[in-house]
């Protein structure tokens, strides 16, 4: 059953909307220039991914040629559920695109919530390494690598907390490619490229190193999670290379880990991660006003979110659009748009 909204909830959200619109109309920093996003539909996941990247090759090449190696940041929120995790054919597609264009090493990297190496084995990533020997592909667990950069996030009580993010994703010598999927989410409405980078960057302890988990410092409240994703994306943005969103088989309902499949057969790519996510939301039939973290990213220059300033190459959105069923908690998720009643009113 698709999510429905009570009359009271819709009236409340309608009341909040006018106060929020000026933020979108008058960003706090200069708007980013027009962005290019490719949208491909086809019967092969691997070919779709390679074709989506090829359509924006002119955007990628000027930066790619200055880098020493490439990082494919996969999205393995689960190490056992393939639908929730980056498919090996998506990795093949990225490597197919890179093969004639880039001669440096390629690193597949992730900081899974569980054991990253277990996911690599479960999903057959070693096959991609063997099939692309000439590209010197290496699989890395960012948790076991143990190098990090600290940034400030906020906890549930709005106190600042120091959070360890994988240093490799801040390497100026790396061209970072985000390989994620179209998925609904249980807190922030949708999980796409910005969410993959922001939640895949925090580290947790490697086996044998005690127990600590900095991913929990991002997920610690409804509004706090949106804001923390924005803070992480803002820190990572100078190192973004290209976003590749695999919608060959998306996830709806109880995402990002336990939803059901949506056979959509698309791929999206852009060097602007925010623009890629906006096009993905349109293709999923999700209101772009609802993911707060993406609105924050747009307002503060992480990327372009206005469809009038996005050049779309390939398929028309209307020709591929599927209405994804949202998470059952969608009404509660949208409360980030309203006043924070759990704190005292302004004082002094």
C-alpha positions as CSV (number, residue, x, y, z in Angstrom):
1,X,0.0,0.0,0.0
2,X,1.3,3.4,-0.9
3,X,1.9,6.0,1.8
4,X,-1.1,8.3,2.5
5,X,-1.3,11.5,4.5
6,X,-3.9,12.6,7.0
7,X,-5.7,15.9,6.3
8,X,-4.1,17.3,9.5
9,X,-0.6,16.3,8.4
10,X,-1.0,17.8,4.9
11,X,-2.4,21.1,6.4
12,X,0.6,21.3,8.7
13,X,3.1,20.8,5.9
14,X,1.2,23.3,3.7
15,X,1.5,25.8,6.5
16,X,5.3,25.3,6.8
17,X,6.0,25.5,3.1
18,X,5.7,29.3,2.7
19,X,8.4,29.9,5.4
20,X,10.7,27.4,3.7
21,X,10.4,28.7,0.1
22,X,12.4,31.9,0.6
23,X,15.4,29.7,1.5
24,X,15.2,28.0,-1.9
25,X,14.6,31.2,-3.8
26,X,17.4,33.2,-2.1
27,X,20.3,30.8,-1.4
28,X,22.9,32.0,1.2
29,X,25.7,31.6,-1.3
30,X,25.9,32.2,-5.1
31,X,24.2,29.5,-7.1
32,X,26.3,27.0,-8.9
33,X,26.4,27.1,-12.7
34,X,24.2,24.9,-14.9
35,X,24.9,21.2,-14.4
36,X,24.8,18.3,-16.8
37,X,23.0,15.0,-16.0
38,X,22.7,11.9,-18.2
39,X,19.7,9.6,-18.0
40,X,19.9,6.2,-19.8
41,X,17.4,3.4,-20.1
42,X,18.3,-0.1,-21.4
43,X,18.2,-3.9,-20.8
44,X,21.7,-4.2,-19.5
45,X,22.8,-2.7,-16.1
46,X,26.4,-2.8,-17.1
47,X,25.9,-1.1,-20.5
48,X,23.5,1.5,-18.9
49,X,26.2,2.5,-16.4
50,X,28.9,2.8,-19.0
51,X,26.6,4.7,-21.4
52,X,25.5,7.2,-18.7
53,X,29.1,8.0,-17.9
54,X,30.0,8.3,-21.6
55,X,27.3,10.9,-22.1
56,X,29.0,13.2,-19.7
57,X,32.5,12.4,-20.8
58,X,33.2,16.0,-21.6
59,X,32.4,16.9,-18.0
60,X,34.6,14.2,-16.5
61,X,37.7,14.3,-18.6
62,X,39.1,17.7,-17.6
63,X,39.3,16.5,-14.0
64,X,40.0,12.8,-14.5
65,X,43.2,13.5,-16.5
66,X,44.7,15.3,-13.5
67,X,44.2,12.4,-11.1
68,X,46.6,9.6,-10.2
69,X,44.0,7.0,-9.4
70,X,40.2,6.5,-9.2
71,X,38.1,5.4,-6.3
72,X,34.7,3.7,-6.8
73,X,32.8,4.3,-3.6
74,X,30.2,1.6,-3.6
75,X,27.0,1.5,-1.4
76,X,26.9,-1.7,0.6
77,X,24.6,-0.8,3.5
78,X,24.1,-4.5,3.7
79,X,26.8,-7.2,3.2
80,X,24.2,-9.9,2.5
81,X,21.2,-8.3,0.7
82,X,22.1,-7.6,-3.0
83,X,19.1,-5.4,-3.6
84,X,20.4,-3.0,-0.9
85,X,24.0,-3.0,-2.3
86,X,26.0,-2.0,-5.3
87,X,25.8,-4.7,-8.0
88,X,29.0,-6.1,-9.5
89,X,27.7,-5.3,-13.0
90,X,27.6,-1.6,-12.0
91,X,31.3,-1.9,-11.1
92,X,31.9,-3.6,-14.5
93,X,30.1,-0.7,-16.2
94,X,32.3,2.0,-14.5
95,X,35.4,0.0,-15.3
96,X,34.3,-0.4,-18.9
97,X,34.0,3.4,-19.1
98,X,37.4,4.0,-17.5
99,X,39.3,1.4,-19.5
100,X,40.0,3.4,-22.7
101,X,40.2,6.7,-20.9
102,X,42.2,6.3,-17.7
103,X,45.5,4.3,-17.0
104,X,45.8,4.8,-13.3
105,X,44.9,2.3,-10.5
106,X,41.3,1.9,-9.6
107,X,40.3,1.3,-6.0
108,X,36.8,-0.1,-5.0
109,X,36.2,1.2,-1.5
110,X,33.5,1.1,1.2
111,X,33.0,1.4,4.9
112,X,30.0,-1.0,5.3
113,X,27.9,-1.0,8.5
114,X,29.0,-4.7,8.8
115,X,32.2,-6.4,7.6
116,X,33.1,-4.7,4.2
117,X,35.1,-7.7,3.0
118,X,32.2,-10.0,3.6
119,X,30.1,-7.9,1.2
120,X,32.8,-7.9,-1.4
121,X,32.8,-11.7,-1.3
122,X,29.0,-12.1,-1.1
123,X,28.4,-9.9,-4.2
124,X,31.2,-11.3,-6.4
125,X,33.5,-8.2,-6.6
126,X,36.5,-10.4,-7.0
127,X,35.2,-11.3,-10.4
128,X,35.4,-7.7,-11.5
129,X,39.0,-7.5,-10.2
130,X,39.9,-10.6,-12.3
131,X,38.1,-9.5,-15.4
132,X,39.8,-6.1,-15.4
133,X,43.3,-7.1,-14.6
134,X,44.8,-4.6,-16.9
135,X,43.2,-1.8,-14.9
136,X,44.9,-2.8,-11.6
137,X,41.7,-2.9,-9.6
138,X,42.0,-3.2,-5.8
139,X,39.4,-3.8,-3.1
140,X,39.8,-1.8,0.1
141,X,37.9,-1.8,3.4
142,X,38.0,1.8,4.6
143,X,37.5,0.6,8.2
144,X,40.6,-1.6,8.0
145,X,42.6,1.1,6.3
146,X,42.2,3.1,9.5
147,X,43.1,6.6,8.1
148,X,40.7,9.4,8.6
149,X,39.9,13.1,8.7
150,X,37.8,14.5,11.5
151,X,34.9,16.9,11.0
152,X,32.3,18.3,13.4
153,X,28.7,16.9,13.4
154,X,25.9,17.3,16.0
155,X,24.4,14.8,18.3
156,X,20.8,14.4,19.3
157,X,21.2,17.2,21.9
158,X,22.7,19.5,19.3
159,X,26.1,19.2,20.9
160,X,29.1,19.2,18.5
161,X,30.8,15.8,18.2
162,X,34.1,14.9,16.4
163,X,33.5,12.3,13.6
164,X,36.1,10.2,11.7
165,X,35.6,10.1,7.9
166,X,37.7,8.0,5.6
167,X,40.8,10.0,4.5
168,X,40.9,8.3,1.1
169,X,37.7,10.2,0.2
170,X,39.5,13.4,0.8
171,X,42.6,12.6,-1.3
172,X,43.3,15.3,-3.9
173,X,45.0,12.7,-6.1
174,X,41.8,10.5,-6.3
175,X,38.9,10.8,-8.8
176,X,36.0,9.7,-6.6
177,X,33.1,7.9,-8.3
178,X,30.0,7.3,-6.2
179,X,28.3,4.1,-7.2
180,X,24.8,3.9,-5.5
181,X,21.2,2.9,-6.2
182,X,17.7,4.4,-6.3
183,X,16.3,3.6,-2.8
184,X,13.8,5.0,-0.4
185,X,14.9,5.6,3.1
186,X,13.6,5.1,6.7
187,X,14.7,8.5,7.9
188,X,15.5,11.0,5.1
189,X,13.0,9.9,2.4
190,X,15.5,8.9,-0.3
191,X,19.0,7.4,-0.4
192,X,21.1,8.4,-3.4
193,X,24.6,9.7,-4.2
194,X,24.9,12.4,-1.5
195,X,23.6,10.0,1.1
196,X,26.0,7.2,0.0
197,X,29.0,9.5,0.3
198,X,28.0,11.0,3.7
199,X,27.1,7.7,5.3
200,X,29.8,5.6,3.7
201,X,32.5,8.0,4.8
202,X,32.3,7.6,8.6
203,X,34.3,4.7,10.0
204,X,33.8,2.1,12.6
205,X,36.2,-0.3,14.3
206,X,37.9,-3.0,12.3
207,X,37.8,-6.6,13.6
208,X,40.0,-6.9,16.7
209,X,40.1,-3.2,17.4
210,X,37.5,-2.9,20.1
211,X,34.0,-1.5,19.4
212,X,33.3,2.0,18.2
213,X,31.1,3.3,15.4
214,X,31.2,6.9,14.1
215,X,28.3,6.2,11.7
216,X,26.0,6.4,14.7
217,X,27.1,10.0,15.0
218,X,25.3,10.9,11.8
219,X,22.1,8.9,12.5
220,X,20.9,10.3,15.8
221,X,17.6,12.1,15.3
222,X,15.3,13.2,12.5
223,X,16.5,16.8,11.9
224,X,20.0,16.0,13.1
225,X,20.5,13.3,10.5
226,X,19.6,15.7,7.6
227,X,21.9,18.3,8.9
228,X,24.8,15.9,9.5
229,X,24.5,14.5,6.0
230,X,24.7,18.1,4.7
231,X,27.8,18.8,6.8
232,X,29.6,15.7,5.6
233,X,28.6,16.4,2.0
234,X,29.9,20.0,2.3
235,X,33.3,18.7,3.6
236,X,33.5,16.0,0.9
237,X,32.3,18.1,-2.1
238,X,35.7,19.4,-3.2
239,X,36.8,15.8,-3.8
240,X,33.7,14.6,-5.7
241,X,34.4,13.2,-9.1
242,X,31.2,11.7,-10.6
243,X,28.0,10.2,-9.3
244,X,26.5,7.1,-10.9
245,X,23.1,6.1,-9.7
246,X,22.0,2.6,-10.7
247,X,18.2,2.4,-11.1
248,X,18.2,-0.9,-13.0
249,X,16.4,-2.4,-10.1
250,X,15.7,0.1,-7.4
251,X,14.3,-0.3,-3.9
252,X,11.0,1.0,-2.6
253,X,9.1,0.8,0.7
254,X,11.3,-0.2,3.7
255,X,14.6,1.1,2.4
256,X,17.5,1.4,2.5
257,X,17.9,-2.2,3.5
258,X,14.7,-4.2,3.6
259,X,12.5,-2.8,0.8
260,X,11.1,-4.4,-2.4
261,X,12.5,-4.2,-5.9
262,X,11.4,-1.7,-8.6
263,X,12.5,-2.8,-12.1
264,X,13.1,0.6,-13.7
265,X,16.1,-0.2,-16.0
266,X,17.8,3.2,-15.8
267,X,21.2,4.8,-14.9
268,X,22.0,8.4,-14.0
269,X,25.4,10.1,-14.0
270,X,26.7,13.6,-13.3
271,X,29.7,15.4,-11.9
272,X,27.2,17.3,-9.8
273,X,26.0,14.9,-7.1
274,X,23.1,17.1,-6.0
275,X,21.8,17.4,-9.6
276,X,22.1,13.6,-10.1
277,X,20.0,13.1,-7.0
278,X,17.4,15.6,-8.1
279,X,17.0,13.8,-11.4
280,X,16.8,10.5,-9.6
281,X,14.0,11.8,-7.3
282,X,12.1,13.0,-10.3
283,X,12.5,9.5,-11.9
284,X,11.3,7.9,-8.6
285,X,8.3,10.3,-8.4
286,X,9.4,11.7,-5.0
287,X,8.7,15.3,-4.1
288,X,12.1,17.1,-4.1
289,X,11.1,19.3,-1.2
290,X,11.0,16.4,1.2
291,X,14.7,15.3,1.5
292,X,16.0,18.1,3.8
293,X,19.7,17.2,3.4
294,X,19.5,17.8,-0.3
295,X,17.8,21.1,0.1
296,X,20.5,22.2,2.6
297,X,23.1,21.1,0.0
298,X,21.4,23.2,-2.6
299,X,21.1,26.2,-0.4
300,X,24.8,26.2,0.4
301,X,26.4,25.5,-2.9
302,X,27.2,21.8,-2.8
303,X,25.4,21.4,-6.1
304,X,22.6,22.5,-8.4
305,X,19.0,21.4,-7.4
306,X,16.9,23.6,-9.7
307,X,15.7,21.6,-12.7
308,X,15.7,24.8,-14.8
309,X,19.5,24.8,-14.3
310,X,20.1,21.2,-15.1
311,X,20.9,20.1,-18.7
312,X,19.4,16.6,-19.1
313,X,21.0,14.3,-21.7
314,X,19.4,11.1,-22.9
315,X,15.9,10.0,-21.9
316,X,13.2,12.3,-20.9
317,X,12.2,11.9,-17.2
318,X,8.6,11.3,-18.0
319,X,9.4,8.3,-20.2
320,X,11.1,6.4,-17.4
321,X,9.4,7.7,-14.3
322,X,8.1,5.2,-11.7
323,X,6.2,6.2,-8.6
324,X,8.2,4.5,-5.8
325,X,6.3,3.5,-2.7
326,X,7.7,5.4,0.2
327,X,8.7,4.2,3.7
328,X,5.7,3.5,6.0
329,X,7.1,6.2,8.4
330,X,7.0,8.9,5.7
331,X,4.6,11.2,7.7
332,X,7.0,11.2,10.7
333,X,10.0,11.7,8.4
334,X,8.4,14.9,7.0
335,X,8.2,16.5,10.5
336,X,11.7,17.9,9.9
337,X,9.9,20.6,7.9
338,X,8.0,21.9,11.0
339,X,9.0,23.6,14.2
340,X,11.2,21.9,16.8
341,X,8.6,21.7,19.6
342,X,10.8,19.5,21.8
343,X,13.0,22.5,22.7
344,X,12.0,25.6,24.6
345,X,10.9,28.6,22.5
346,X,13.4,31.4,22.0
347,X,14.6,33.1,25.1
348,X,16.1,36.5,26.0
